[in-house]
Amino acid sequence: MPRCDHCGSHVSDRFARVFADEHGDLNACPDCSANAGIAEVSRDRAGTGD
């Protein structure tokens, strides 16, 4: 089962497919980020924010 690279929490395979970056890194999850901003937090933590 995939894990969040930031906090280590388990996430579903579906969640990982949707929110992982192009390298397969999952920089945010519902346990360590507000649900409404997961994509934004993930981009910020990965250093690819616009």
Backbone as JSON Lines, residues from 0, in Angstrom:
{"i":0,"aa":"M","n":[0.85,-1.18,0.0],"ca":[0.0,0.0,0.0],"c":[0.89,1.24,0.0]}
{"i":1,"aa":"P","n":[0.59,2.21,-0.84],"ca":[1.42,3.42,-0.91],"c":[1.36,4.23,0.38]}
{"i":2,"aa":"R","n":[2.4,5.03,0.58],"ca":[2.49,5.91,1.75],"c":[2.79,7.33,1.31]}
{"i":3,"aa":"C","n":[2.35,8.28,2.13],"ca":[2.68,9.68,1.92],"c":[4.16,9.87,2.19]}
{"i":4,"aa":"D","n":[4.88,10.5,1.29],"ca":[6.31,10.75,1.48],"c":[6.58,11.82,2.53]}
{"i":5,"aa":"H","n":[5.56,12.6,2.87],"ca":[5.75,13.65,3.87],"c":[5.56,13.13,5.29]}
{"i":6,"aa":"C","n":[4.45,12.4,5.55],"ca":[4.16,11.98,6.92],"c":[4.2,10.47,7.12]}
{"i":7,"aa":"G","n":[4.24,9.7,6.05],"ca":[4.32,8.25,6.16],"c":[2.99,7.53,6.31]}
{"i":8,"aa":"S","n":[1.88,8.25,6.27],"ca":[0.57,7.62,6.4],"c":[0.24,6.81,5.15]}
{"i":9,"aa":"H","n":[-0.5,5.73,5.35],"ca":[-0.97,4.93,4.22],"c":[-2.04,5.69,3.45]}
{"i":10,"aa":"V","n":[-1.99,5.55,2.14],"ca":[-3.03,6.11,1.26],"c":[-3.45,5.02,0.3]}
{"i":11,"aa":"S","n":[-4.61,5.19,-0.31],"ca":[-5.09,4.2,-1.27],"c":[-4.3,4.28,-2.57]}
{"i":12,"aa":"D","n":[-4.34,3.19,-3.32],"ca":[-3.7,3.19,-4.65],"c":[-4.31,4.26,-5.53]}
{"i":13,"aa":"R","n":[-5.61,4.43,-5.44],"ca":[-6.3,5.44,-6.25],"c":[-5.83,6.84,-5.89]}
{"i":14,"aa":"F","n":[-5.73,7.13,-4.58],"ca":[-5.25,8.43,-4.13],"c":[-3.85,8.69,-4.68]}
{"i":15,"aa":"A","n":[-2.98,7.7,-4.59],"ca":[-1.6,7.84,-5.08],"c":[-1.57,8.1,-6.58]}
{"i":16,"aa":"R","n":[-2.42,7.41,-7.35],"ca":[-2.46,7.64,-8.8],"c":[-2.87,9.06,-9.13]}
{"i":17,"aa":"V","n":[-3.79,9.61,-8.36],"ca":[-4.3,10.95,-8.64],"c":[-3.34,12.04,-8.19]}
{"i":18,"aa":"F","n":[-2.75,11.9,-6.99],"ca":[-2.0,13.0,-6.4],"c":[-0.48,12.87,-6.44]}
{"i":19,"aa":"A","n":[0.06,11.75,-6.87],"ca":[1.52,11.63,-6.98],"c":[2.02,12.5,-8.12]}
{"i":20,"aa":"D","n":[3.26,12.99,-7.98],"ca":[3.83,13.81,-9.05],"c":[4.38,12.92,-10.16]}
{"i":21,"aa":"E","n":[5.01,13.53,-11.14],"ca":[5.52,12.79,-12.3],"c":[6.61,11.79,-11.94]}
{"i":22,"aa":"H","n":[7.18,11.91,-10.75],"ca":[8.21,10.98,-10.29],"c":[7.64,9.91,-9.37]}
{"i":23,"aa":"G","n":[6.34,9.96,-9.12],"ca":[5.7,9.0,-8.23],"c":[5.75,9.38,-6.77]}
{"i":24,"aa":"D","n":[6.24,10.59,-6.46],"ca":[6.32,11.06,-5.08],"c":[4.96,11.58,-4.64]}
{"i":25,"aa":"L","n":[4.57,11.25,-3.43],"ca":[3.31,11.71,-2.87],"c":[3.64,12.62,-1.7]}
{"i":26,"aa":"N","n":[3.58,13.93,-1.94],"ca":[4.06,14.92,-0.99],"c":[3.02,15.43,-0.01]}
{"i":27,"aa":"A","n":[1.79,14.93,-0.09],"ca":[0.74,15.35,0.84],"c":[-0.36,14.3,0.83]}
{"i":28,"aa":"C","n":[-1.09,14.22,1.94],"ca":[-2.22,13.3,2.05],"c":[-3.26,13.9,2.98]}
{"i":29,"aa":"P","n":[-4.43,13.28,3.11],"ca":[-5.46,13.83,4.0],"c":[-5.01,13.91,5.46]}
{"i":30,"aa":"D","n":[-4.06,13.08,5.88],"ca":[-3.61,13.11,7.27],"c":[-2.7,14.3,7.58]}
{"i":31,"aa":"C","n":[-1.99,14.83,6.59],"ca":[-1.06,15.92,6.88],"c":[-1.4,17.22,6.17]}
{"i":32,"aa":"S","n":[-2.52,17.23,5.42],"ca":[-2.91,18.43,4.68],"c":[-4.42,18.61,4.72]}
{"i":33,"aa":"A","n":[-4.85,19.83,4.57],"ca":[-6.28,20.1,4.46],"c":[-6.79,19.46,3.18]}
{"i":34,"aa":"N","n":[-7.9,18.76,3.23],"ca":[-8.43,18.07,2.04],"c":[-8.61,18.99,0.85]}
{"i":35,"aa":"A","n":[-9.03,20.21,1.08],"ca":[-9.29,21.12,-0.02],"c":[-8.01,21.56,-0.72]}
{"i":36,"aa":"G","n":[-6.86,21.44,-0.09],"ca":[-5.63,21.96,-0.67],"c":[-4.55,20.93,-0.9]}
{"i":37,"aa":"I","n":[-4.88,19.66,-1.01],"ca":[-3.86,18.62,-1.16],"c":[-2.99,18.86,-2.39]}
{"i":38,"aa":"A","n":[-3.59,19.15,-3.52],"ca":[-2.8,19.35,-4.74],"c":[-1.86,20.53,-4.6]}
{"i":39,"aa":"E","n":[-2.34,21.62,-3.99],"ca":[-1.5,22.8,-3.82],"c":[-0.36,22.53,-2.84]}
{"i":40,"aa":"V","n":[-0.66,21.88,-1.73],"ca":[0.37,21.56,-0.74],"c":[1.4,20.63,-1.34]}
{"i":41,"aa":"S","n":[0.93,19.65,-2.1],"ca":[1.83,18.7,-2.74],"c":[2.79,19.42,-3.69]}
{"i":42,"aa":"R","n":[2.28,20.35,-4.5],"ca":[3.13,21.13,-5.4],"c":[4.13,21.98,-4.63]}
{"i":43,"aa":"D","n":[3.67,22.63,-3.55],"ca":[4.56,23.47,-2.75],"c":[5.68,22.66,-2.13]}
{"i":44,"aa":"R","n":[5.35,21.5,-1.57],"ca":[6.37,20.66,-0.92],"c":[7.34,20.08,-1.93]}
{"i":45,"aa":"A","n":[6.87,19.85,-3.15],"ca":[7.73,19.31,-4.19],"c":[8.58,20.41,-4.84]}
{"i":46,"aa":"G","n":[8.25,21.67,-4.54],"ca":[9.01,22.78,-5.11],"c":[8.65,23.1,-6.53]}
{"i":47,"aa":"T","n":[7.44,22.71,-6.96],"ca":[7.04,22.97,-8.34],"c":[5.87,23.91,-8.43]}
{"i":48,"aa":"G","n":[5.62,24.7,-7.38],"ca":[4.5,25.65,-7.39],"c":[4.67,26.72,-8.43]}
{"i":49,"aa":"D","n":[3.55,27.21,-8.93],"ca":[3.6,28.27,-9.97],"c":[3.76,29.63,-9.36]}
